[in-house]
Amino acid sequence: MSLETMELTRKNSYIGLIKSFLVWSFTLTVCLLVVGFPVGALMVLVGILATIVLQTVLPASAVLLVTGSIFSLNVAIVLIGAAVLSFQGIYPEEVSWLNWLHKQEDFANTPVYASCPLTCQLELNS
């Protein structure tokens, strides 16, 4: 293997790793916002209680401290999760439940109708 080929392979692996990290970050953020809504409601409740308790000790910055802590924790969870998944070599395109990332070339020209789940399985008797 020549030096140029090795360097090109290394650059492609870095680009693939960065792309994987960014896609995982986006996917985990969306999952946190959509699926994690009950957890978010619990975090808000705990944050309100923590703000009330900290208000006696830090009257000027209790809300800022609690809000910043919750926000930083959520960002850290998403970024650490994306980094772990990327460095372990789990690419988003290989995950079966991420259908929107899969190439669907064979479905590109297939018409989809609203009644298709009810009638597409039926054969026409002519």
CORHUQUI-V677854 format. One record per pair of residues at least 6 apart in sequence whose ideal C-beta (glycine too) atoms are under 6 Angstrom apart, sorted by the first residue. I is the first residue (numbers start at 0). J is the second residue. Records with the same first field share a line. If there is no record, write none. Layout:
BEGIN
I = J ; J
END
This chain:
BEGIN
16 = 85
19 = 85 ; 90
20 = 81 ; 85
22 = 91
23 = 81 ; 84 ; 85 ; 91
24 = 77 ; 81
27 = 77 ; 80 ; 81
28 = 77
42 = 69
46 = 65 ; 69
49 = 65
50 = 61 ; 62 ; 65
53 = 61
54 = 61
91 = 97 ; 100
92 = 100
END
